[in-house]
């Protein structure tokens, strides 16, 4: 009799608690949906902020270069070197004046973390390069590199007399390095007589990408480029593992779907598996003004940690209450 009474009491208790557990279950489910939306909005906000920071960085480079291009030393050197270039790059005058200008360029390159600095004449001759590469001595109109991003931006500045910058592309003049260029006109009065151009590698953006503010323990931003049928990571990975430099993801691979989509010009958000085989929440976007794919992501385990902890408590209580009913 006592056993029956106890069992009835447990069934009655379970009948009372079951609606409570059901309500808690639906509450947790709604909390997951709400948290998913909140995290996605937060990641989207971070992505947009970093995109704006990259654009602001290039705008600052334009301003610095525009000021640099007005310095009398740069203007006078361009005039002198332009004349001496016609006599040949091996002439004593050209070599000596180039040597005088190089320290100024080296200072600019060091301060701004630039890969190369160029002087281009009004006729399109590349008469000085901080790092002599395939482009030194070429012509942006008639040379073999006249279709490159470097030549295109130089032509644009010489044509309209306004500072500007290019997208990131593979540049044949520097062994096909992925580069962007910033250019400013050199003027004598109101006449554009040449251009001052700098080359920028993606590493220039590392300080922006490596800022993990609001990304907690597992959040990460990834920059990638399109190469053939692959997405190639071009930013440092937060969770470095041996061999993780220059990570490449072949299109239609199971992992890093957001990165694949971003470099193909797509934008969106969703769940994914990253290069660590971790389940993540991610937002992705193609940045057309820079020709880059950007992904901001966060591990699902961290995103739903508090909710899953609450769910675990509910499950344990349910087990504690339900087990006696099953046993008895």
Secondary structure, 3 states (H helix, E strand, C coil): CHHHHHHHHHHHHHHHHHHHHHHHHHHHHHHHHHHHHHHHHHHHHHHHHHHHHHHHHHHHHHHHHHHHCCCHHHHHHHHHHHHHHCCCCCCHHHHHHHHHHHHHHHHHHHHHCCCEEEEEECCCEEEEECCCCCCCCCECCCCCCCCCHHHHHHHHHHHHCCCEECCCEEEHHHCCEEEEEEEEEEEECCEEEEEEEEEEEHHHHHHHHCCCCCCCCCCEEEEEEEECCEEEECCCCCCCCCCCCCCEEECCCCCCHHHHHHHCCCCEEEEEECCCCCEEEEEEEEECCCCEEEEEEEEHHHHCHHHHHHHHHHHHHHHHHHHHHHHC
